């Protein structure tokens, strides 16, 4: 079977979990992949989860502090 024939005959099935968003509790969550890997996202509020990325609490707090300090630096005005 040629590659073009595989694309024509294969079907993609997507699963939507209705009202299962952990942030807004009303949103529908779907799973998808892109060049960075698999992720889950809520249609209504935009919550994103990367299920293959396991981060400890300490790593998450360090990443949050780093993001906050870099965004504060961008907002400062230099005179």
Secondary structure as GFF3:
##gff-version 3
##sequence-region A 1 79
A	DSSP	alpha_helix	3	9	.	.	.	ID=ss1
A	DSSP	beta_strand	16	17	.	.	.	ID=ss2
A	DSSP	beta_strand	29	34	.	.	.	ID=ss3
A	DSSP	beta_strand	37	42	.	.	.	ID=ss4
A	DSSP	beta_strand	48	49	.	.	.	ID=ss5
A	DSSP	alpha_helix	57	75	.	.	.	ID=ss6
###
